[in-house]
Amino acid sequence: MRKQPENPLREARQGDEAAFLLLFDEHHPPLFRFAWRLTGSMSDAEDIVQECFLALLKPGCSFDPARSSMRTYLFGAVRNQALKRLQRQEQSLAAEPILFRTPEAELLRDEAARAVASAIAALPETQREVLLLAHYEQLALAEIAQITQLEIGAVKSRLQRARVTLREVLAAWAPQLEGSK
C-alpha cells in the first residue's frame, strides 16, 4: 500500500499521478457543483474544473499556500473561469439570459424545486455566487470574501439581498409547501 504524499501538490507537479488523483478526488465534487450551479451546464462545469486543475499543475501557477488554502484558491479559480465563460456566452448570445437547461433541471418533477432554481438563476450574478458559496458549498463568509475578492461586509450585504429577493420571489410557494408536510 502506498503512503500518503507529504506534499500532494508538489508531487503532482512532478508527475505523480496518485498525488494528483488524491487532490482531484478531494476537491472535485464541491468545485463541480459550484461550477454547475454558476453555469447551469454540466459540460461547462466539467471543463471549468478540469482547466483549474490543469492550471494548478503548471509551474507558473499563482497558488500560494501562505496566502490561502488550496480549497479557497480552487473555488476562486472556478469562479473566475465560470465568469469568463459566462461573459463570452452572454456576448455571443447578445445578452440573452442564461437558463438552467441541464437534463437534471428538465427532469425535476417537483415544481417547488424548479421555482427555487429559477429564482436563484434570476438573481444578479454577484448575489448568486455568494448565495451558492454560502448555502450550497457551506463556505465561511471570510472564505467567500477571499474567493470573490470582496470585503466581508459586501459579502454579507449581497447574501442578505439574495435571501430577501428569494423570500419575495418564492413567497407564493410557502402555503403550498406547508400544506405538503
N, C-alpha and C positions, 0 to 999 in steps of 0.2 A: 504494500500500500504506500502510495506516495505521500510525503508530508506536505502540509500546507506551506505555500510560498511565504517567505518572510516579507517580501515587498512585491505583491502581485503585479502592480503596475510596471515596476522596473523589469521584472521577469517577462511580462507580456511584451514589453517593448523590445526585449532581447530575443523574441521569437518563441517563448514558452507558451505553447497552445493551452496547456492545462491552467496556467495562471490567467490567461485571457478568458478562458471559459468560466473560471471562478468569478472574475469581475463581471462578466456578462450575465451569468446566472443570478448574481446578487442584485444587479441594478436594472436589468432589462424590463421586468414586469411593470414596476411603477413608472418607468420612463415611457414605455409603450402606452400605458393607459393615459398618461398626461398628454402625450403627442396625439393620440387618437381623439381625446376629448377636445383638444385645441383645433384639430384639423377636420375631424369628422370622417376621416378616411383611414382605413386600416393599412392600405398600401403606403400612403404618405407617412403614416406614423412609423411603420417598419423602416422605411427609407431614412427618415429623420434619425431614428435611434441608431441605425447602422452607421450613418455618416458621423454621428457623435462619437461612437466607439472607435471608428477608424481614425478620426482626428485625435483622439486621446492617445493613440499609439504612435503618432508622428512625433519626431524629435522636437519640432518647434511648437508643440502643444503648450498653451499658456497655463495649464493646471499647476497650481502651487499649493501643496498641502498645508503650508504655513498660513495661507490666506483663507482657505475654505475646505470643507470636506469634499471628498470625491462626489458624494451624492448631490451636494449643493451645486458643485461645478457642472455635473452632468445635467441636472434639471435646468440650469441656466443655459447650457448649450442646446438642449432640446427646445427650450423656449425660443431662443434666438433663431434656430433653424426653422421652427414652425412659423415664426413671424415672417421670416424671409419668404418662405414658401407661400404663405397666405397672401402676402403683398404681391408676389408675382402672379398668383391666381387671380387676385382682385383686379390687377391691371389688365390681365388678358381677358377677363370676363366683363370688362367695363364696369367694375364695381358692383356686379351682381352679387347679392348676398349669398354667403356660403352656408348651405344647409347640411344637416346630417343626412347623408344618402347611403349609409352603410347598410349591408344586409341585416345587421343586428337591429338597427333603428327601424327598418321597414317591417321586421317581424315582431316588433313589440306589440303584444296583444292588449296590454293594459293602457288605456287612454291617459291615465294619470302620468304614467312614465313618459309617454310621448309629450305630454304638456310640459313636464319638467325639463326634458331635453330641449324642447323648443324654446322655453323661457330662458334657459341657460345660454343657448346659442344666440338668442336675440340680445343678450347683454352686450354692452360695449366691450371690446376686446380687453381693455385694461381691467375692467371689473371681472370679466370671465376668467382670465388667467389666475387672478388672485383667489377667486372663489374655488376654482379647480384645485389649486395647490393646497388651500386650507382644508377644504371638505373632503375631497376625493383622495388626495395624497397625504392628508393629515400632517402637513409640514407646519412648523412653528412660524409665527409671524416674523421672527428675526431671519429665519432661513428664506422665507418668501421675499423679504426686503432685500436680501443679498442677491437672490436669483433675479429679481425684477429690477434691481439697482434703484430702489426707492427707499425713502425714509420709512420707518415703521409707522409713523403717523399717517402717511399716504396709503400704506397697505391697509391699515385699519379702516381708513375712510372709504377706500374702494370696496373693501369687503362689506362694510356696513351698507353702502349704497347698493351693492349687488343683492344683499339679503332683502333690503326694503323693496327693491324692484321685483324680485322673485315673489315675495309675500303678496304684493299688489297683483301681479300677473296671475298668480296661482290661487288667489282668494276664492274664485268661483269653484275650485275643486275641493275646498275644505269641507263643505257639508257632505259631499258625495263620499269623500274618503272616510269621514267619521261614521257614516252610515254603513260602510262595508266592514267595519271592525267587528 
